């Protein structure tokens, strides 16, 4: 048999002996599933390192070792360390956003926004490493899908306040103001030792923003014993009848009353 006949025979036999064209879709699917599994393992490893030691703990070498992969695999899947950190933050935020989206909002739109603020602050204080990645290092470009989903929830809650006729500024300004103050509040609290954090700071900032965008003074700080204590504390410089020790003790007591402790 000459070479021409041999080529014809092989071309006729190949589809039956080597059905590559039949296995290619399955092979591609298997490779994609394997890549997704490796990616998920790397993200979980990075998130774990960030939770235990902050963003500095999630070095490429440490993440690769924890995930059982080589460092080039991380660069191939995420591009660079920024991409890896964004993916880890998105992983941690995804469950939080999913929980917010399925939770039935309060029928009062302002109260619903108030509860959303409290959930956001609670997430930030519970996940300082992830929160710092998401908000403490701004960089150009579109937000991650999880961050975008959270912003969508915020915009819908602001829209509900507007539809109720209770918004006193533009929706976009309300979103920007609320987001900037809430994020700033969380970052400020994270910057302080946990035992020295002001437990009432978040509530004061929240009510100030709500008053600014709705014109509704829900919790005026000048009423009740707290307001009276703050006023007396500010007036101590006008009296000289107290000793140094008495003044120090009174200042401490008035501060505690004013802060609602």
Residue frames as qw, qx, qy, qz and C-alpha x, y, z in Angstrom:
[[0.000, 0.890, 0.456, 0.000, 0.00, 0.00, 0.00],
 [0.435, 0.403, -0.029, 0.804, 1.44, 3.34, -1.04],
 [0.158, -0.141, -0.422, 0.882, 1.40, 6.52, 1.04],
 [0.355, -0.118, -0.222, -0.901, -1.75, 7.87, -0.62],
 [0.652, -0.287, -0.641, -0.285, -3.73, 4.74, 0.23],
 [0.483, -0.210, -0.651, 0.547, -2.41, 4.82, 3.79],
 [0.042, 0.013, 0.196, -0.980, -3.58, 8.44, 4.26],
 [0.537, -0.198, -0.402, -0.715, -7.05, 7.54, 2.98],
 [0.647, -0.262, -0.715, 0.046, -7.26, 4.57, 5.35],
 [0.329, -0.166, -0.530, 0.763, -6.21, 6.68, 8.36],
 [0.215, -0.071, -0.020, -0.974, -8.68, 9.43, 7.46],
 [0.635, -0.247, -0.520, -0.515, -11.48, 6.89, 7.37],
 [0.659, -0.252, -0.666, 0.242, -10.49, 5.20, 10.61],
 [0.220, 0.188, -0.393, 0.873, -9.70, 8.32, 12.66],
 [0.456, -0.374, -0.025, -0.807, -13.29, 9.36, 13.52],
 [0.868, -0.299, -0.309, -0.249, -13.92, 5.92, 14.99],
 [0.791, -0.057, -0.406, 0.454, -10.57, 5.23, 16.59],
 [0.353, -0.126, -0.261, 0.890, -9.89, 8.83, 17.74],
 [0.047, -0.764, -0.571, -0.297, -13.22, 10.62, 18.33],
 [0.349, -0.124, -0.259, 0.892, -11.50, 13.83, 19.41],
 [0.160, -0.290, -0.250, -0.910, -14.27, 16.00, 18.05],
 [0.593, -0.514, -0.549, -0.288, -16.79, 14.25, 20.31],
 [0.660, -0.437, -0.430, 0.435, -14.71, 14.77, 23.49],
 [0.325, 0.302, -0.062, 0.894, -13.66, 18.38, 22.98],
 [0.359, -0.634, -0.140, -0.670, -16.76, 20.01, 24.60],
 [0.824, -0.514, -0.239, -0.011, -16.54, 17.70, 27.60],
 [0.722, -0.012, -0.188, 0.666, -12.80, 18.30, 27.88],
 [0.110, 0.481, -0.004, 0.870, -13.31, 22.07, 27.76],
 [0.579, -0.641, -0.183, -0.469, -16.02, 21.86, 30.41],
 [0.864, -0.348, -0.251, 0.265, -13.81, 19.74, 32.66],
 [0.545, 0.171, -0.137, 0.809, -10.94, 22.20, 32.29],
 [0.157, -0.587, -0.075, -0.791, -13.23, 25.15, 33.09],
 [0.746, -0.586, -0.223, -0.224, -14.62, 23.39, 36.16],
 [0.814, -0.164, -0.227, 0.509, -11.10, 22.59, 37.32],
 [0.306, 0.359, -0.068, 0.879, -10.02, 26.21, 36.84],
 [0.424, -0.642, -0.146, -0.622, -13.08, 27.42, 38.78],
 [0.845, -0.460, -0.263, 0.071, -12.23, 25.04, 41.60],
 [0.665, 0.020, -0.176, 0.725, -8.65, 26.27, 41.77],
 [0.033, 0.515, 0.047, 0.855, -9.81, 29.88, 41.68],
 [0.622, -0.639, -0.210, -0.401, -12.31, 29.30, 44.50],
 [0.849, -0.318, -0.252, 0.339, -9.62, 27.59, 46.58],
 [0.473, 0.212, -0.108, 0.849, -7.23, 30.51, 46.10],
 [0.222, -0.596, -0.115, -0.763, -9.90, 33.08, 46.97],
 [0.765, -0.571, -0.254, -0.154, -10.90, 31.16, 50.10],
 [0.775, -0.141, -0.226, 0.572, -7.25, 30.92, 51.16],
 [0.245, 0.368, -0.036, 0.896, -6.71, 34.65, 50.66],
 [0.453, -0.632, -0.192, -0.599, -9.90, 35.52, 52.56],
 [0.835, -0.453, -0.291, 0.119, -8.81, 33.30, 55.44],
 [0.634, 0.015, -0.176, 0.753, -5.39, 34.92, 55.65],
 [0.011, -0.495, -0.064, -0.866, -6.93, 38.41, 55.53],
 [0.634, -0.620, -0.277, -0.371, -9.40, 37.51, 58.29],
 [0.840, -0.409, -0.218, 0.280, -6.64, 36.23, 60.57],
 [0.616, -0.326, 0.032, 0.717, -3.84, 38.69, 59.82],
 [0.141, 0.809, 0.028, -0.570, -5.14, 41.57, 57.71],
 [0.701, 0.704, -0.028, -0.115, -4.33, 42.36, 54.09],
 [0.073, 0.778, -0.624, -0.012, -0.57, 42.25, 54.71],
 [0.599, -0.246, 0.756, -0.101, -0.86, 38.57, 55.58],
 [0.796, 0.457, 0.381, -0.106, -2.22, 37.74, 52.12],
 [0.047, -0.653, 0.580, 0.485, 1.10, 37.74, 50.30],
 [0.730, 0.390, -0.402, -0.392, 1.27, 35.87, 47.01],
 [0.334, 0.324, -0.871, 0.156, 3.59, 33.28, 48.54],
 [0.271, -0.031, 0.762, -0.587, 1.37, 32.73, 51.59],
 [0.709, 0.284, 0.133, -0.632, -1.80, 32.44, 49.51],
 [0.637, 0.409, -0.605, -0.247, -0.14, 30.02, 47.09],
 [0.149, 0.233, -0.910, 0.308, 1.05, 27.84, 49.96],
 [0.423, 0.090, 0.615, -0.659, -2.35, 27.87, 51.67],
 [0.739, 0.387, 0.020, -0.551, -4.16, 27.02, 48.43],
 [0.753, -0.117, 0.624, 0.173, -1.64, 24.40, 47.33],
 [0.663, 0.705, 0.209, 0.141, -0.78, 26.09, 44.03],
 [0.615, -0.012, 0.098, 0.782, 2.20, 27.77, 42.43],
 [0.057, -0.600, -0.146, 0.784, 2.48, 31.57, 42.42],
 [0.025, 0.120, -0.565, -0.816, 2.22, 31.81, 38.59],
 [0.080, -0.464, -0.863, -0.181, -1.24, 30.25, 38.84],
 [0.097, -0.708, -0.457, 0.530, -2.40, 33.22, 40.93],
 [0.021, -0.492, 0.246, 0.835, -1.10, 35.72, 38.38],
 [0.017, -0.091, -0.813, -0.575, -2.66, 33.75, 35.53],
 [0.133, -0.576, -0.805, -0.047, -6.10, 33.74, 37.19],
 [0.201, -0.840, -0.395, 0.314, -6.14, 37.18, 38.84],
 [0.402, 0.837, 0.034, 0.370, -3.62, 39.28, 36.90],
 [0.278, 0.479, -0.476, 0.683, -1.91, 40.78, 39.95],
 [0.233, -0.180, -0.772, 0.564, -2.22, 41.04, 43.72],
 [0.294, 0.107, 0.146, -0.939, -4.79, 43.82, 43.42],
 [0.620, -0.004, -0.525, -0.582, -7.00, 41.46, 41.45],
 [0.504, -0.114, -0.835, 0.188, -6.57, 38.77, 44.07],
 [0.051, -0.155, -0.565, 0.809, -7.44, 41.13, 46.93],
 [0.448, 0.065, -0.122, -0.883, -10.50, 42.40, 45.07],
 [0.633, -0.063, -0.698, -0.329, -11.67, 38.83, 44.52],
 [0.372, -0.149, -0.794, 0.457, -11.19, 38.00, 48.21],
 [0.147, 0.143, 0.333, -0.921, -13.10, 41.11, 49.26],
 [0.554, 0.027, -0.377, -0.741, -15.87, 40.29, 46.80],
 [0.537, -0.095, -0.838, -0.007, -16.04, 36.78, 48.21],
 [0.199, -0.220, -0.693, 0.657, -16.54, 38.13, 51.74],
 [0.248, 0.187, 0.111, -0.944, -18.99, 40.80, 50.67],
 [0.381, -0.063, -0.710, -0.589, -21.12, 38.53, 48.47],
 [0.347, -0.368, -0.850, 0.147, -22.73, 36.72, 51.41],
 [0.072, -0.386, -0.405, 0.826, -23.38, 40.04, 53.16],
 [0.276, 0.175, -0.290, -0.899, -25.04, 41.56, 50.09],
 [0.396, -0.174, -0.831, -0.350, -27.08, 38.40, 49.53],
 [0.250, -0.404, -0.767, 0.431, -28.33, 38.58, 53.11],
 [0.078, 0.358, 0.170, -0.915, -29.33, 42.22, 52.70],
 [0.305, 0.090, -0.522, -0.792, -31.13, 41.61, 49.42],
 [0.418, -0.268, -0.839, -0.220, -33.31, 38.75, 50.69],
 [0.159, -0.329, -0.662, 0.654, -34.16, 40.41, 53.99],
 [0.006, 0.764, 0.584, 0.274, -37.58, 42.07, 54.00],
 [0.224, 0.275, -0.166, 0.920, -37.02, 45.83, 54.40],
 [0.011, -0.421, -0.614, 0.668, -38.85, 47.80, 57.08],
 [0.237, 0.726, 0.616, 0.195, -42.11, 49.37, 55.79],
 [0.078, -0.965, -0.020, 0.251, -40.85, 52.81, 56.85],
 [0.754, 0.566, -0.077, 0.326, -38.22, 53.68, 54.19],
 [0.006, 0.823, -0.404, 0.398, -36.20, 55.86, 56.56],
 [0.721, -0.471, 0.465, -0.204, -36.11, 53.09, 59.15],
 [0.953, 0.245, 0.137, 0.116, -35.12, 50.62, 56.43],
 [0.488, 0.733, -0.265, 0.393, -32.19, 52.86, 55.54],
 [0.368, -0.730, 0.447, -0.364, -31.28, 53.16, 59.21],
 [0.907, -0.206, 0.361, -0.071, -31.18, 49.36, 59.54],
 [0.831, 0.499, -0.023, 0.244, -29.08, 49.10, 56.37],
 [0.109, 0.826, -0.397, 0.385, -26.56, 51.53, 57.86],
 [0.627, -0.555, 0.479, -0.265, -26.31, 49.45, 61.03],
 [0.966, 0.104, 0.230, 0.057, -25.74, 46.26, 59.02],
 [0.607, 0.703, -0.182, 0.322, -23.02, 47.94, 56.99],
 [0.148, -0.777, 0.477, -0.383, -21.21, 49.14, 60.11],
 [0.830, -0.331, 0.412, -0.178, -21.53, 45.73, 61.73],
 [0.919, 0.351, 0.055, 0.169, -20.00, 44.07, 58.67],
 [0.384, 0.781, -0.309, 0.383, -17.09, 46.51, 58.59],
 [0.373, -0.683, 0.510, -0.367, -16.27, 46.06, 62.28],
 [0.904, -0.146, 0.383, -0.120, -16.53, 42.27, 62.00],
 [0.849, 0.286, 0.260, 0.361, -14.36, 42.07, 58.84],
 [0.151, -0.887, 0.118, 0.420, -11.76, 44.85, 59.18],
 [0.426, -0.305, 0.635, 0.568, -9.31, 43.37, 56.68],
 [0.337, 0.457, 0.728, 0.383, -11.86, 42.92, 53.91],
 [0.046, 0.920, 0.365, -0.132, -13.45, 46.29, 54.64],
 [0.269, -0.740, 0.271, 0.553, -10.09, 48.08, 54.40],
 [0.390, -0.012, 0.715, 0.581, -9.47, 46.47, 51.00],
 [0.214, 0.657, 0.682, 0.240, -12.89, 47.54, 49.72],
 [0.042, -0.947, -0.293, -0.127, -12.89, 51.09, 51.07],
 [0.489, -0.784, 0.117, 0.364, -9.49, 52.04, 52.44],
 [0.404, -0.329, 0.554, 0.649, -7.55, 51.86, 49.18],
 [0.569, 0.688, 0.273, -0.359, -9.57, 53.55, 46.42],
 [0.343, -0.246, 0.656, 0.626, -8.47, 52.91, 42.85],
 [0.437, 0.362, -0.230, -0.791, -9.88, 53.81, 39.45],
 [0.215, 0.022, -0.922, -0.321, -12.16, 51.48, 37.60],
 [0.632, -0.343, -0.330, -0.612, -15.66, 50.07, 37.98],
 [0.506, -0.422, 0.594, -0.461, -16.65, 48.53, 41.32],
 [0.004, -0.090, 0.994, 0.064, -16.72, 44.78, 41.77],
 [0.410, -0.337, -0.671, -0.518, -20.07, 43.06, 41.16],
 [0.456, -0.483, -0.687, 0.294, -20.64, 42.64, 44.90],
 [0.178, -0.326, -0.214, 0.903, -19.92, 46.31, 45.65],
 [0.197, -0.079, -0.431, -0.877, -22.12, 47.35, 42.74],
 [0.429, -0.432, -0.762, -0.218, -24.94, 45.19, 44.13],
 [0.358, -0.480, -0.539, 0.592, -24.62, 46.88, 47.53],
 [0.022, -0.199, 0.069, 0.977, -24.79, 50.32, 45.90],
 [0.296, -0.259, -0.656, -0.644, -27.88, 49.23, 43.99],
 [0.414, -0.534, -0.721, 0.152, -29.59, 48.32, 47.28],
 [0.241, -0.415, -0.271, 0.835, -28.63, 51.72, 48.73],
 [0.095, 0.023, -0.352, -0.931, -30.00, 53.55, 45.69],
 [0.364, -0.401, -0.743, -0.394, -33.28, 51.65, 45.85],
 [0.383, -0.561, -0.612, 0.405, -33.71, 52.54, 49.51],
 [0.110, -0.314, -0.026, 0.943, -33.00, 56.20, 48.77],
 [0.204, -0.163, -0.591, -0.764, -35.51, 56.04, 45.92],
 [0.361, -0.518, -0.775, -0.018, -38.13, 54.65, 48.35],
 [0.246, -0.524, -0.369, 0.727, -37.60, 57.68, 50.61],
 [0.024, 0.153, -0.298, -0.942, -37.97, 59.97, 47.60],
 [0.278, -0.315, -0.752, -0.509, -41.19, 58.25, 46.50],
 [0.352, -0.589, -0.677, 0.268, -42.56, 58.75, 50.00],
 [0.041, 0.874, 0.174, 0.452, -41.99, 62.50, 49.60],
 [0.639, -0.755, -0.030, 0.141, -39.45, 62.63, 52.42],
 [0.734, 0.002, 0.128, 0.667, -36.19, 63.27, 50.57],
 [0.024, -0.952, -0.124, 0.277, -34.90, 66.85, 50.73],
 [0.117, -0.674, 0.541, 0.488, -31.97, 66.57, 48.34],
 [0.664, 0.426, -0.476, -0.390, -31.21, 64.83, 45.05],
 [0.986, -0.138, 0.033, -0.090, -31.04, 61.05, 45.15],
 [0.776, 0.400, -0.274, 0.403, -27.45, 61.02, 43.90],
 [0.029, 0.644, -0.424, 0.636, -26.30, 63.48, 46.57],
 [0.759, -0.445, 0.224, -0.419, -28.10, 61.46, 49.24],
 [0.987, 0.070, -0.097, 0.108, -26.35, 58.28, 48.09],
 [0.563, 0.521, -0.330, 0.551, -22.93, 59.97, 47.98],
 [0.240, -0.646, 0.353, -0.633, -23.37, 61.67, 51.36],
 [0.870, -0.355, 0.159, -0.303, -24.62, 58.57, 53.12],
 [0.945, 0.183, -0.160, 0.218, -21.94, 56.35, 51.64],
 [0.410, 0.588, -0.366, 0.593, -19.07, 58.72, 52.42],
 [0.385, -0.599, 0.369, -0.597, -20.14, 59.33, 56.02],
 [0.949, -0.221, 0.085, -0.210, -20.89, 55.67, 56.72],
 [0.869, 0.286, -0.225, 0.336, -17.59, 54.47, 55.26],
 [0.194, 0.638, -0.378, 0.643, -15.70, 57.22, 57.07],
 [0.641, -0.545, 0.247, -0.481, -17.37, 56.26, 60.34],
 [0.997, -0.080, -0.009, 0.016, -16.36, 52.62, 59.99],
 [0.701, 0.437, -0.267, 0.497, -12.77, 53.44, 59.01],
 [0.113, -0.687, 0.345, -0.630, -12.49, 55.85, 61.94],
 [0.809, -0.431, 0.217, -0.335, -13.72, 53.21, 64.37],
 [0.972, 0.122, -0.084, 0.183, -11.39, 50.58, 62.89],
 [0.446, 0.627, -0.321, 0.553, -8.47, 52.97, 63.35],
 [0.346, -0.618, 0.410, -0.574, -9.03, 52.99, 67.11],
 [0.086, 0.133, -0.956, 0.246, -8.41, 50.19, 69.63],
 [0.384, -0.402, -0.748, -0.363, -11.62, 48.23, 70.06],
 [0.409, -0.536, -0.624, 0.396, -11.95, 49.08, 73.78],
 [0.168, -0.379, -0.110, 0.903, -11.54, 52.81, 73.07],
 [0.000, -0.315, -0.624, -0.715, -14.18, 53.08, 70.35],
 [0.316, 0.082, 0.290, -0.900, -17.10, 55.39, 70.96],
 [0.217, 0.271, 0.937, 0.026, -20.14, 53.08, 70.89],
 [0.276, 0.733, 0.490, -0.382, -22.47, 55.97, 70.06],
 [0.106, -0.471, 0.394, 0.782, -20.44, 57.39, 67.16],
 [0.092, 0.158, 0.841, 0.509, -22.20, 55.41, 64.45],
 [0.012, 0.691, 0.717, -0.093, -25.67, 56.35, 65.67],
 [0.073, -0.754, -0.099, 0.645, -24.80, 60.06, 65.88],
 [0.085, -0.319, 0.586, 0.740, -23.32, 60.06, 62.38],
 [0.083, 0.337, 0.888, 0.300, -26.29, 58.10, 61.03],
 [0.009, 0.772, 0.584, -0.253, -28.89, 60.43, 62.47],
 [0.094, -0.648, 0.137, 0.744, -26.97, 63.50, 61.26],
 [0.061, -0.097, 0.734, 0.669, -27.00, 62.16, 57.70],
 [0.022, 0.523, 0.845, 0.114, -30.68, 61.19, 57.88],
 [0.031, -0.784, -0.350, 0.512, -31.54, 64.66, 59.14],
 [0.098, -0.493, 0.374, 0.779, -29.54, 66.22, 56.32],
 [0.026, -0.011, -0.794, -0.607, -31.23, 64.25, 53.54],
 [0.165, -0.534, -0.812, -0.166, -34.77, 64.15, 54.98],
 [0.130, -0.492, 0.051, -0.859, -35.00, 67.26, 57.15],
 [0.758, -0.508, -0.293, -0.284, -36.34, 65.04, 59.94],
 [0.017, 0.556, -0.661, 0.504, -34.60, 65.44, 63.30],
 [0.772, -0.230, -0.562, -0.187, -35.32, 61.97, 64.68],
 [0.757, -0.443, -0.340, 0.338, -33.00, 62.03, 67.67],
 [0.122, 0.880, -0.127, 0.441, -32.05, 65.60, 68.58],
 [0.668, 0.054, -0.529, 0.520, -28.94, 65.53, 70.72],
 [0.016, 0.370, -0.294, 0.881, -29.96, 68.58, 72.79],
 [0.679, -0.423, -0.145, -0.582, -32.92, 66.91, 74.50],
 [0.907, -0.289, -0.306, 0.003, -33.00, 64.87, 77.69],
 [0.649, -0.718, 0.145, 0.207, -30.29, 64.38, 80.31],
 [0.767, 0.094, 0.260, 0.579, -27.62, 63.89, 77.66],
 [0.277, 0.728, 0.186, 0.599, -28.15, 67.38, 76.29],
 [0.416, -0.890, -0.003, -0.184, -28.24, 68.88, 79.77],
 [0.811, -0.429, 0.182, 0.355, -25.01, 67.09, 80.70],
 [0.640, 0.342, 0.237, 0.646, -23.28, 68.29, 77.54],
 [0.019, 0.866, 0.128, 0.483, -24.38, 71.87, 78.24],
 [0.601, -0.794, 0.095, -0.007, -23.12, 71.73, 81.83],
 [0.840, -0.125, 0.211, 0.483, -19.85, 70.12, 80.71],
 [0.473, 0.556, 0.196, 0.655, -19.28, 72.98, 78.27],
 [0.190, -0.882, -0.072, -0.426, -19.97, 75.55, 81.02],
 [0.811, -0.459, -0.186, 0.312, -17.44, 74.26, 83.56],
 [0.552, 0.234, -0.041, 0.800, -14.84, 76.78, 82.39],
 [0.129, -0.682, -0.133, -0.708, -17.08, 79.52, 83.76],
 [0.693, -0.687, -0.052, -0.212, -16.82, 78.35, 87.37],
 [0.367, 0.558, -0.616, 0.417, -13.86, 78.30, 89.76],
 [0.621, -0.511, 0.314, -0.505, -15.47, 76.72, 92.85],
 [0.998, -0.030, -0.029, -0.052, -14.25, 73.19, 92.09],
 [0.460, -0.630, 0.572, 0.252, -10.90, 71.73, 92.97],
 [0.275, 0.488, -0.708, -0.429, -8.87, 70.05, 90.24],
 [0.069, -0.010, 0.997, -0.046, -9.92, 66.59, 91.40],
 [0.385, 0.475, 0.610, -0.504, -13.58, 67.55, 91.67],
 [0.427, 0.625, -0.205, -0.621, -13.53, 69.10, 88.22],
 [0.174, 0.341, -0.872, -0.305, -11.92, 66.03, 86.68],
 [0.180, 0.183, 0.943, -0.212, -14.46, 63.72, 88.31],
 [0.414, 0.581, 0.383, -0.587, -17.40, 65.88, 87.25],
 [0.343, 0.560, -0.482, -0.580, -16.13, 66.09, 83.68],
 [0.059, 0.147, -0.976, -0.151, -15.88, 62.31, 83.50],
 [0.255, 0.368, 0.815, -0.368, -19.40, 61.84, 84.91],
 [0.408, 0.638, 0.119, -0.642, -20.93, 64.44, 82.57],
 [0.248, 0.449, -0.703, -0.492, -19.18, 62.92, 79.56],
 [0.069, 0.057, 0.996, -0.015, -20.62, 59.52, 80.43],
 [0.331, 0.545, 0.598, -0.485, -24.13, 60.95, 80.74],
 [0.336, 0.650, -0.195, -0.653, -23.81, 62.95, 77.53],
 [0.224, 0.349, -0.829, -0.375, -22.59, 59.86, 75.65],
 [0.810, -0.097, -0.169, -0.552, -25.46, 57.81, 77.05],
 [0.441, 0.237, -0.844, 0.195, -23.31, 55.27, 78.92]]
